């Protein structure tokens, strides 16, 4: 197979199928020599913030000269985004080579799902690359997530809130139980602990596993200051840093990453200057990402945010209400059909002067008309439905003036598609 055929082969493996359980991944990795045992791992779980914490750790550790891998999901445009070593995606030829090997290997075996396959691919690739350290982000949940076949050096749990209730449970306590599944015997845990309903579950699991639990606001602290963060470390020292990622919630995410670096300092020491540079250079596309786009002589500000659940949309609403000066807010919105986030969505709608409903080109995307039908009647007067996403984007850019802000949100799939359209199909890493 060539590269495109390799991508097609991977896409055939139940792209939107969700199969919770470790048996398939564990069995296949064992036959492949358990590549995940060849390097230390930071395991990330949580509802929101995993990607930002992972990207921050990647940037700081790379500044320290460590060959650091990062596995994240979903991708915005190219599947290769999921597999990073430092700032580089997996090369096309190496991706294709691993796919060809797996095609032969799986010939007479039960085929795994898309996410199980990408997990196996990345664990194999990091072993081939002799990574010094790997940051592994769960796809969903934790206890039964395909990534949970590893025994990490550190576990980090970000904010926990309602999401994927049909799979993880309909209460914070049930979801926390699933996330706590990544806690392993004797492995230290860093947790934001901001949702008090989740804290007892995480604390209990940590005690049962005899894992030291480090809590934000108790063992380490992070406060917003001058557009950055004042961080108080596990040993009580204070330091101020600038942050490159936008949004008040990034103070929490940066604090979790810094606490993780504190825990690992004996294994992967960093200087203050390396951390400072790393924090200032974090890049996490599609999350509170502000770009300037020239459209027919107008310089239009476009804000991309992949907020796709109640907590994420609320964070976006808070950021829009507190910052981003503009005359009008033009919202381009589309979400997955299985997402229900009414209170937060209503707050976003209240911020918007114009609402353009659309959909990403995926099976799970909600049709624009169905979203329109759920809008309160007063909001319907300032809303319209336009599909496909390219047409919605064009309409927004034509309507916008230079002092307006276009915000694209509701789904990472929509954000990835619109970013791709906006950049004429050209991505920075090819």
N, C-alpha and C positions, 0 to 999 in steps of 0.2 A: 504494500500500500504506500502511496505517496502521502504528503501531509494532509491534503484535503480529504482523501479517502480515510485516513486515520481519524480525522475529526468526524466524518460521517459515521464511521464504525462506532465511535464512542457515543454519538448522539442517538444511535439506535438502541442503546441500553437504558431504556426507561428514564428519559431525562426528567420527567416529572413524577416518577414513581418514588414513593417513600416506603422503605422497608426497614423498620427498626429491629436491630439485633446485631450481634457480633460474630455469630457462628461462621458465616460465609467469609468475611474478611479475615478472621483469625485463621481459618483452615487454609485459605489460599496463601496468606503470608507465611505460614509455617512451611508450606511446600516450596515457597520462594526463598527460604533461608532466613526469615524474620529480619528483613532489612531495618526495621524500626528499632532494633536493639543495638545498632551500630553507632548511634549518636544520642546525646542528651536532648531532652524535649521539654518545652514549656507548653502545657496544655491549657487552652482557653475555652471557657464556656460562659454562657450568660445570654440574656435576651437581646440587649443592645450594647454596643461599645466594643465587641470582640475585635472587630477589624481595626478600629482606631488604636486599641491597646497593642494589638499585634504589629501594626505598622510602626508604632512608636518604639516598641522593643527592637524591631528590625533595624530602624534607623540608628538607634543608639549603639546597639551591639556591632553593627557594621562600621560605625565610626571607631569602635575599639579594635578594628582589624579582624574580627571574627567572621568566618564564613558562615553566615546565618541564613537559614532557610525559613520561608514563611508560606504556609498553606492556608488559603482563605477561600470563602465562597459567599455568594455566587460571583461569577465574573460579569463585567459590564459588556464587553464586546468579544474578546477572545478568551477561549478556555485556558490559554497559556497564562493568563493573569493569575490563575489560582496557584501557580507553581513559581515561586520567586526564590532566587538565591541572591541576596543583596538587592540591588535595584533591577536585576535582570530576570526576565521571564525565561522559562525553559525554552531553549532553542527549538526551532521547528524540527530539525533533523533528529534531535534526541527524543523529542516527544513522539515522533513517528516511529523511531526505532523501538521504543518501549511498547508502543501500541502493537507493532508487528509481533514482538515477542509474546505479548499477552494473548494475542489472537491465536497463536500456535499453542500456547500453554492451556488456554481455556477450551480447546477444541472438543474434548470429551468430558468437560466438567460443567457444573451448574454455573450459568453466567450471573455475575453480580449486577447490581443496579449501577446507574451512572455515578452516584456519589461513592459507592463502594469502590468502583473502578478508579475514580480520580484519587481516592485515598491511597489505593495500592500503587498507582503511578507515582505519586509524589514521594511516598516512602522509599520506593525503589530508586528514584532519581536522586534523592538526597544522599542515599547510601553510595551511589555511583560517584557523586560529587564530593564525597568525604566531608560533609558539612560538619562544622564545629558544634553547632547548636541548631535546633529546629523549633520553630513556633508553629504549633498545630492548633488550628481553630476548628471547633466542632461545627457540624452542619446544622444540627437541630438537637435540642436536648443535651444529652451527655451520657447517661447510663447505658443507653442502647445505641448510641451514635457509633458509626463505623470507625471513627478515630479512637474510640475508647479501648482499643486493643493494646495501647501503649502504657508503659510505666514511666511517668515523667519525672523530671528533676524538680519541677514546680507546677502547681495548678493555680490558675487565676480565674476567679469568678467575677464577672462584671455585673451590672445592674440586672435584676431579675424582675420581669413583669409578664403580663398576659400576652401570649402569642402561641400559635399552633396548638390551641386548646384541644382540638380533636385528637391530637396525638399525645400531648404532654399532660393533659388534665385541665380542668376549668377553674382551678384556684391557684393562688401564688404558692401555697404550701405544696401542692402536687407538682407544680412545675419546678420548684426548688429541689424537690426530691430527685427529679430526673437530672437536673443540672449537677447536683451533689454527687452523682454517680461517677464523676471524673476524679473524685478524691480517692487517693490510693494510700495504702498503709505506710505511715511514716513520711509521706511526702508533704512538705509545707504547702499551705493554701493562703492566697491573698484574695480578699473578698471586699467588695464595696460596702455591702451590708446596709444599703440605704433603704431597702424595703424591709421593714421590721417583721413583716409576716414571713419572709424567707429566712431570716436570721436563725431562728431556733433549729430549723431543719439542717442548715449548713453547719451550725455549731455541733449538733448531735452527731452528724456524720463524721466531722473532724475528730471528735472525741473517740468515737467508735474505732476509727482508723488510726488513732494515736498520731494524728497529723497536726502540726502546729498551725493555728489559725491567726492570721494577721488581718485586722480590721481597719478600714478607713474611718477616721474619727476617733479611734482608740489607740491603735499602735502606730499609725502614721497619719499625716494630715496634709491637705492641699487646699489652698485658698486662692481665689482669683485676685490678681493685683496687676494693675497697669497693662492689661491685655495679655498677661501671662499667668504664672503660678508661683506662689510661695509654698514650697514643699518642706515639710518637716519629716525627716527620715526616721527609720526604725530605731536609730541610735540617738535621735533627738536633735540632730544638726539641721539648720535651716538654710535654704538656698532659693534664690529667685531665678526663674527661667522664663524665656520667651517661648510661646507656643505658636506653631505654624498652622495648626488646625483650628478652624473657627467654631464658635458655639460655646456657651457657658458649660455645657456638659463635658467638654474636653478637659476641663480641670480635673474632673473625676477620673476620666480615662488616663490622663497623664499621671495622676497620683498612683493608680494601680500599676502602671508600667514601671514607675520609679521605685515603688515598693518591691516589685518583682526583681528589679536590678539590685536592690539592697539585699534581698534574700540570697541572690546568686553571686554576690560580690566575691566570695571566696573562690568560686569556680571561674567567673568571668569578670574580673575587675575592670572598672572604667574610671577614667579621670573626670573631674567636674567639667573640664573643657570638652571632652568627648561627648558627655551627656548633653551639655549645652548646645553643641553643634547638632547633635542628633535630633533633639527636640525642635530645633529651628528649621530642620530640613525634612520633617515628616511629610509625606505625600500620601493622601488617601482619596483617590478620585471618586466623584459622585456623592460625597458626603459633605454637605455644606460647602460645596465647591463653587466659587464665584469666578466666572469668566467674562471677558469682554469680547463681544462678537460684532464685527462690522457687517451691517446688512443694508444694502442700497444707500450707502453714504451715512447711515446712522450707526453710532457706537452703542450697542444695546448690552446692558448688564443682564447676565443669565445666571441664576443660582440653581445648582443641581443638588438635590438631597434625596437619598434613597429611603427616606422615612417610610416605613411600611407596616408599622403596628402602632398601637395606642400611645405607648411611651415615646417612640421615635417621632411621631407626628406632633405630640405635645411639645417636645424639645424644639422642633422646627418652628412651631407657632410662637414659642417664647422668644426664640432668636429673631423672628420677623417682627415681633412687637417691640423688642428692645434695641434693634439695630437695623442696618441696611436702609439708610435714608433713601427715599424715593418719592416721586409724585404719586404714581399708581402702582399697585401690585397686580400683575397679570399671572394668574395661576394656571399652569398646564398640569392636569391631574389624571392619573389612571392607576388603579390598584387591582390586585388579584381578587378573583371572585369570592375566595374563601376568607377575605379579611373584613372584619367588622371593627371599626374604630370611630363610632359616631361622635362622642364628646370632643375628641381631639380634632376630628375632621371639621366639626362645626366651628371650632375656634380658628382653624385655618381659613375656612370660608369667610369668617367675619373680617379677617385681615385683607381679603382679596377684593379688588375693585372690578375684576373681570375673571371669569372662570371658564376654562376650556377643557372639557372632558374628552378623554381619548383612551386608547388602550395600546399596550404593548402587543406585539404579534406572537402571543403565546396562548396555548390552550386554556390556561388558568386565568387569563386576563378577563376582567369584568367588562362587558360591552358598555360603551359610553352611555347608551340610552338607559341602561339599568341603573347606572350611577345618577343620572339626571332625575330619574323617577324618585330617588330617595332624598333629593334635596328639599329643604324647606321651601315653600312657595316664594317667599321674598328673595331667596337666593337664585331661584330659577330665572328671575328677570335679568340677572347679570351673567347667566351661564349659557353655554352652547355646547353641542356635541359635534366633534370633528374626528373622523377616522380616515386614513391611518394616522399614525403619530407624526409623520412628515407634514401632513396637511395642517395638523394642529399647531405644530411649531411654526410653519410659515405664517399662519394667521396671527399668532402671538407676536412674531417679529414685525409684521406689517402694522399691527395695532400699536406697538410700543413706541414711545418716544425716548430720547436719550436720557431723560430724567426719570424713566420708569424702571421697574425691575420685573423681569420675567422669572418665575420660579417653576421649575419642573420637579414634581415629586409624586409620591404615592407608591412607587415600586422601583426597585433597583433595575428590573428588566426594562422599564420605561426609561429610566435615566440613562441606562447603557445605550438603548436604541437612539434616543434623541442626541446624546453626546456624539454618537457615531455619525448621525445625519449632519449635525452641526459642523463636524470636522471633515465633512465630505468623505467619510469612510476611512479616514487616515488616522491611525493610532500611533502614539509616540514610540512604541516598541515593535511596531510592524505586525 
